[in-house]
Amino acid sequence: MPSRPQTVELDLPFERALPDRLRPMLPMAAAAPFDSADYAFDVAWDGVRALASVDRGRVGIWGRTLLDLTGRYPEVQVLADLLPPETIVDGELIVTDPEGRPDSVALARRQQAARPEAVARVAAAHPVTYVVHDLLYLRGRSWLKEPLVRRR
């Protein structure tokens, strides 16, 4: 019998339930440019917003529709060496050109590749970088009630 995704309280430790229904935070447009200490501002990388989890030495990546993106971006497995176990972060998958600018055409090629051999080919030509925007869980404990300034 296939398992069903769990919906859990956001402050449960991983030992009890690994949250798999969290969604990435998406940017909001404003009517006009402004500056305010009440808001956080991010660079518009034009990437794919996705959550990444590190659990039992493996990294999982999923997007706003909860689609598992892990197999499409194998290079993000390096996060298992960079983040502590039982951690979830909110970030953005981007591809840059040789000058370090976002390359939306190369990112589109990455998004279209699904078969392992195609993924390996485009990953070699256009590797992704995962830009972390927010810490959601750290070592199995929710940070969602902490102020955003602490989570960044």
C-alpha positions as CSV (number, residue, x, y, z in Angstrom):
1,M,0.0,0.0,0.0
2,P,1.6,3.4,-1.0
3,S,2.2,5.8,1.8
4,R,0.3,9.0,2.0
5,P,2.1,12.3,2.6
6,Q,1.9,13.5,6.2
7,T,0.5,16.7,7.4
8,V,2.2,17.6,10.7
9,E,2.4,20.3,13.3
10,L,5.3,22.6,12.3
11,D,7.1,22.3,15.6
12,L,7.4,18.6,15.9
13,P,10.8,17.0,15.9
14,F,11.9,14.9,13.0
15,E,12.0,11.8,15.2
16,R,8.2,11.9,15.4
17,A,7.3,13.1,11.9
18,L,9.3,14.6,9.0
19,P,7.3,17.5,7.6
20,D,6.8,16.9,3.9
21,R,4.0,19.4,3.2
22,L,5.9,22.6,3.7
23,R,6.0,24.9,0.7
24,P,8.6,27.5,-0.3
25,M,7.8,31.1,0.4
26,L,7.1,33.0,-2.8
27,P,8.0,36.6,-3.4
28,M,5.3,39.2,-3.5
29,A,5.1,42.1,-6.0
30,A,4.7,45.6,-4.7
31,A,2.9,48.4,-6.5
32,A,6.0,50.6,-6.4
33,P,9.6,50.3,-5.0
34,F,9.9,51.1,-1.3
35,D,12.2,50.7,1.6
36,S,11.0,49.5,5.0
37,A,12.5,47.8,8.1
38,D,9.2,45.8,8.3
39,Y,10.0,43.9,5.2
40,A,12.8,41.6,4.0
41,F,14.1,42.1,0.5
42,D,15.8,39.4,-1.7
43,V,17.7,39.5,-4.9
44,A,15.5,38.4,-7.8
45,W,17.5,35.4,-9.1
46,D,14.8,34.2,-11.5
47,G,15.4,30.7,-10.3
48,V,13.2,27.8,-9.1
49,R,12.0,28.3,-5.5
50,A,12.4,25.0,-3.6
51,L,12.8,23.6,-0.1
52,A,15.8,21.3,0.7
53,S,15.9,18.8,3.5
54,V,18.8,16.9,4.9
55,D,17.7,13.7,6.6
56,R,19.8,10.5,7.2
57,G,22.6,11.8,5.0
58,R,20.4,12.4,2.0
59,V,19.1,15.6,0.5
60,G,15.6,16.0,-0.8
61,I,14.4,18.9,-2.9
62,W,10.8,19.9,-3.6
63,G,9.0,22.9,-5.1
64,R,5.9,24.8,-4.7
65,T,3.7,22.0,-6.1
66,L,5.4,19.5,-3.7
67,L,6.9,17.7,-6.7
68,D,10.1,15.9,-5.8
69,L,12.9,17.6,-7.7
70,T,15.7,15.7,-6.1
71,G,16.7,13.5,-9.1
72,R,16.7,16.6,-11.4
73,Y,19.4,18.4,-9.4
74,P,21.9,15.8,-8.2
75,E,24.6,18.4,-7.4
76,V,22.6,19.7,-4.4
77,Q,23.5,16.4,-2.6
78,V,26.5,18.4,-1.4
79,L,24.1,20.1,1.1
80,A,24.3,16.8,3.2
81,D,28.0,17.8,3.9
82,L,27.2,21.4,4.6
83,L,24.0,21.3,6.7
84,P,23.4,19.4,10.0
85,P,21.1,16.4,9.9
86,E,17.3,17.0,10.2
87,T,17.5,20.4,8.6
88,I,15.1,22.1,6.2
89,V,15.9,25.3,4.3
90,D,14.0,27.4,1.9
91,G,15.9,28.6,-1.1
92,E,16.2,28.9,-4.9
93,L,17.9,26.8,-7.5
94,I,19.7,29.0,-10.0
95,V,22.0,28.6,-13.0
96,T,24.5,31.4,-13.7
97,D,26.4,32.4,-16.8
98,P,30.2,32.6,-16.8
99,E,30.0,36.2,-15.3
100,G,27.8,35.0,-12.4
101,R,24.5,36.4,-13.7
102,P,21.3,34.4,-13.7
103,D,20.9,32.4,-16.9
104,S,17.2,31.7,-17.4
105,V,17.7,29.8,-20.7
106,A,20.2,27.4,-19.1
107,L,17.8,27.0,-16.1
108,A,15.0,26.1,-18.5
109,R,17.2,23.4,-20.0
110,R,17.8,22.0,-16.5
111,Q,14.0,22.0,-15.8
112,Q,13.3,20.0,-19.0
113,A,15.7,17.2,-18.2
114,A,14.1,14.3,-16.4
115,R,15.8,11.1,-17.5
116,P,19.0,10.4,-15.5
117,E,21.3,10.5,-18.6
118,A,19.7,13.8,-19.7
119,V,20.1,15.2,-16.2
120,A,23.7,14.2,-16.0
121,R,24.4,15.9,-19.4
122,V,22.8,19.2,-18.5
123,A,24.1,19.2,-15.0
124,A,27.7,19.0,-16.4
125,A,27.0,21.8,-18.8
126,H,24.8,24.0,-16.5
127,P,25.3,23.2,-12.8
128,V,22.8,24.7,-10.4
129,T,23.6,26.7,-7.3
130,Y,21.2,26.5,-4.3
131,V,20.8,30.0,-2.7
132,V,19.4,29.6,0.8
133,H,16.9,32.3,1.9
134,D,15.5,30.9,5.1
135,L,16.2,28.3,7.8
136,L,12.9,26.4,8.7
137,Y,14.2,23.4,10.7
138,L,17.5,22.9,12.4
139,R,18.5,19.5,13.9
140,G,14.8,18.5,13.9
141,R,13.5,21.6,15.6
142,S,11.3,24.2,14.0
143,W,12.6,27.7,13.6
144,L,9.4,29.0,12.1
145,K,8.4,30.9,15.2
146,E,11.8,32.7,15.3
147,P,12.1,36.1,13.8
148,L,13.2,36.0,10.2
149,V,16.3,38.0,11.0
150,R,17.5,35.1,13.2
151,R,16.6,32.4,10.6
152,R,18.7,34.1,7.9
